[in-house]
Amino acid sequence: MIKLLHVEDDADIREIALMALELSGEFDVLQCGSGQEAVAKAAAFAPDVFLLDMMMPGMTGREALDHMRKDPLLENVPAIFMTARAQHFEIEELLKNGAVEVIAKPFDPMALPEQIKLAMSKST
């Protein structure tokens, strides 16, 4: 099982992603509704991959990743961002700053598990 920490402030998107990931039978998912919650829970969960919403109130996905990267146990966990603001320069910026993939919203729930596995294979 792939341990995935999903950080998304929109409850509907969390639910859709969770259904798609559970349906694949390959993911153990911990969902957090904020960057702060993710930072607090990440080390204990010890994820294999992060799936982070970019734009969230309080703390962006990038800020949350920066905080989590300070923990030696989490510094090499592959990070995938999901964003509705998928402009080329923004995607390039995220990739330069440690993301292995950027998935545009709206996303295809049925393709999500394969997109995550493909992104993880890029990081090895």
DODOGU-916909 format. One record per residue (C-alpha): residue number from 1; residue in one letter; z, x, y. Coordinates in Angstrom, 1 decimal. Each point is the difference from the previous one (the first is absolute). Layout:
BEGIN
<atom NUM, "A", <Z, X, Y>>
...
//
This chain:
BEGIN
<atom 1, "M", <0.0, 0.0, 0.0>>
<atom 2, "I", <-0.9, 1.2, 3.5>>
<atom 3, "K", <3.0, -0.4, 2.4>>
<atom 4, "L", <-1.4, -1.3, 3.3>>
<atom 5, "L", <2.0, -0.5, 3.2>>
<atom 6, "H", <-1.8, -2.6, 2.0>>
<atom 7, "V", <0.9, -0.3, 3.7>>
<atom 8, "E", <-1.4, -3.1, 1.8>>
<atom 9, "D", <1.6, -2.2, 2.7>>
<atom 10, "D", <-2.2, -3.1, -0.9>>
<atom 11, "A", <1.5, -2.0, -2.8>>
<atom 12, "D", <-3.3, -1.6, -1.0>>
<atom 13, "I", <-1.7, 3.4, -0.4>>
<atom 14, "R", <3.0, 1.3, -2.0>>
<atom 15, "E", <-0.3, -2.9, -2.3>>
<atom 16, "I", <-3.8, 0.3, -0.5>>
<atom 17, "A", <0.3, 3.8, -0.6>>
<atom 18, "L", <2.9, -0.5, -2.4>>
<atom 19, "M", <-1.9, -2.6, -2.1>>
<atom 20, "A", <-3.0, 2.3, -0.2>>
<atom 21, "L", <2.0, 3.0, -1.0>>
<atom 22, "E", <2.2, -1.8, -2.5>>
<atom 23, "L", <-3.1, -1.6, -1.6>>
<atom 24, "S", <-1.4, 3.4, -0.7>>
<atom 25, "G", <3.1, 0.8, -2.1>>
<atom 26, "E", <0.0, 3.6, 1.2>>
<atom 27, "F", <2.3, -0.1, 3.0>>
<atom 28, "D", <3.8, -0.2, 0.5>>
<atom 29, "V", <0.1, -1.1, 3.6>>
<atom 30, "L", <2.8, 0.1, 2.6>>
<atom 31, "Q", <-0.8, -1.8, 3.2>>
<atom 32, "C", <1.5, 0.5, 3.4>>
<atom 33, "G", <-0.5, -2.1, 3.0>>
<atom 34, "S", <0.5, 2.8, 2.5>>
<atom 35, "G", <-0.3, 3.7, 0.4>>
<atom 36, "Q", <3.8, 0.3, 0.5>>
<atom 37, "E", <0.6, -1.8, -3.4>>
<atom 38, "A", <-2.5, 2.3, -1.7>>
<atom 39, "V", <1.6, 3.1, 1.4>>
<atom 40, "A", <3.4, -1.3, -1.3>>
<atom 41, "K", <-1.2, -0.8, -3.5>>
<atom 42, "A", <-2.8, 2.5, -0.7>>
<atom 43, "A", <2.0, 2.9, -1.5>>
<atom 44, "A", <2.0, -2.2, -2.4>>
<atom 45, "F", <-3.3, -1.6, -1.2>>
<atom 46, "A", <-1.8, 3.3, -0.4>>
<atom 47, "P", <-3.5, -1.4, 0.4>>
<atom 48, "D", <-3.2, 1.6, -1.4>>
<atom 49, "V", <-2.0, -1.3, 3.0>>
<atom 50, "F", <0.6, -1.7, 3.4>>
<atom 51, "L", <-2.1, -3.0, 1.2>>
<atom 52, "L", <0.8, -0.3, 3.7>>
<atom 53, "D", <-1.0, -2.5, 2.6>>
<atom 54, "M", <-0.9, 1.9, 3.2>>
<atom 55, "M", <1.0, -2.5, 2.7>>
<atom 56, "M", <3.5, -1.3, -0.4>>
<atom 57, "P", <2.7, -0.9, 2.6>>
<atom 58, "G", <2.8, 2.5, 0.5>>
<atom 59, "M", <-1.6, 2.9, -2.0>>
<atom 60, "T", <-3.6, 0.5, -0.9>>
<atom 61, "G", <-1.1, 0.9, -3.5>>
<atom 62, "R", <-0.8, 3.5, 1.3>>
<atom 63, "E", <3.5, 0.4, 1.5>>
<atom 64, "A", <1.5, -1.3, -3.3>>
<atom 65, "L", <-2.0, 2.6, -1.9>>
<atom 66, "D", <1.1, 2.8, 2.3>>
<atom 67, "H", <3.7, -1.0, -0.6>>
<atom 68, "M", <-0.5, -0.2, -3.8>>
<atom 69, "R", <-1.8, 3.4, -0.1>>
<atom 70, "K", <3.2, 1.6, 1.2>>
<atom 71, "D", <1.5, -0.6, -3.4>>
<atom 72, "P", <-1.1, 2.8, -2.4>>
<atom 73, "L", <-0.3, -2.6, -2.8>>
<atom 74, "L", <-2.5, -2.0, 2.0>>
<atom 75, "E", <-1.9, 2.7, 1.9>>
<atom 76, "N", <-3.0, 0.1, -2.4>>
<atom 77, "V", <-0.2, -3.7, -0.9>>
<atom 78, "P", <-3.6, -1.2, 0.7>>
<atom 79, "A", <-0.3, -2.4, 2.9>>
<atom 80, "I", <-2.5, -2.8, 0.3>>
<atom 81, "F", <-0.2, -1.9, 3.3>>
<atom 82, "M", <-1.2, -3.6, 0.4>>
<atom 83, "T", <-1.1, -1.0, 3.5>>
<atom 84, "A", <-2.0, -2.6, 1.8>>
<atom 85, "R", <-0.8, 2.6, 2.6>>
<atom 86, "A", <-2.4, 2.0, -2.2>>
<atom 87, "Q", <-1.9, 1.8, 2.7>>
<atom 88, "H", <-1.6, 3.2, -1.2>>
<atom 89, "F", <2.1, 2.2, 2.3>>
<atom 90, "E", <3.2, -1.7, -1.1>>
<atom 91, "I", <-0.9, 0.5, -3.6>>
<atom 92, "E", <-0.8, 3.6, 0.6>>
<atom 93, "E", <3.3, 0.5, 1.8>>
<atom 94, "L", <2.0, -1.5, -2.9>>
<atom 95, "L", <-1.9, 2.1, -2.6>>
<atom 96, "K", <0.7, 3.1, 2.1>>
<atom 97, "N", <3.7, -0.9, 0.0>>
<atom 98, "G", <0.6, -0.3, -3.7>>
<atom 99, "A", <-1.6, -3.2, -1.2>>
<atom 100, "V", <-2.0, 0.1, -3.1>>
<atom 101, "E", <-1.8, -3.3, 0.8>>
<atom 102, "V", <-0.3, -2.7, 2.6>>
<atom 103, "I", <-0.6, -3.6, -1.2>>
<atom 104, "A", <-1.4, -2.4, 2.6>>
<atom 105, "K", <1.5, -3.4, 0.4>>
<atom 106, "P", <-0.9, -2.6, -1.0>>
<atom 107, "F", <0.0, 1.7, -3.4>>
<atom 108, "D", <-1.3, -1.2, -3.4>>
<atom 109, "P", <3.1, -0.8, -2.1>>
<atom 110, "M", <-1.9, 0.4, -3.3>>
<atom 111, "A", <-1.2, 3.4, 1.0>>
<atom 112, "L", <3.3, 1.3, 1.3>>
<atom 113, "P", <1.4, 1.4, -3.3>>
<atom 114, "E", <-3.1, 2.1, -0.6>>
<atom 115, "Q", <-0.2, 1.1, 3.7>>
<atom 116, "I", <3.6, 1.3, -0.3>>
<atom 117, "K", <-0.6, 1.8, -3.3>>
<atom 118, "L", <-3.2, 1.6, 1.4>>
<atom 119, "A", <1.9, 1.1, 3.1>>
<atom 120, "M", <2.7, 1.5, -2.1>>
<atom 121, "S", <-2.5, 2.0, -2.0>>
<atom 122, "K", <-1.3, 1.5, 3.2>>
<atom 123, "S", <3.5, 1.4, 0.7>>
<atom 124, "T", <0.3, 2.0, -3.2>>
//
